[in-house]
Amino acid sequence: MKFTAFFVNLFFRILGDKKPDFYNTYQEFSTKFANQFNETVINSEKVYYQSYVSVMKNSFSDVFLFIPHFIIKIFDGDNDGIVSAKSAVWGEFKGIIRGKGIRGVSHADMVDMRRMNFADIDIRNIYIDILKRLKKMGF
């Protein structure tokens, strides 16, 4: 894994990340780490937890996330290229963001990495709607 991490880090340095750390990031995305985290970090009653999930329609939906989507799909089902849909549910689940187009919605789309709209979905409007609902709830 450290051998692979070397090349992934190199790729992210080319993209502009000054200190990529794929190996530790990969470890933190493991089921073992998530279980340890959930056992030690307890939800606070003072915090409102909610979750949304996005999914890609297929591995070709996002060339950058083709390989991780394909692998996660085999082991965990629908996913956004980084996180499986079933593992992203936390607190009050608000639903799955699929998009109506042929590609679905990837993790990169959800974090607005490409700064682009799709014919059927505007990621920025999703976040604006979330903020409006939180404001309406008194946050």
Helices and strands as residue ranges (DSSP letters): H 2-14, H 22-28, H 31-40, E 50-54, G 59-61, G 63-65, H 66-76, E 92-97, H 107-110, H 123-136
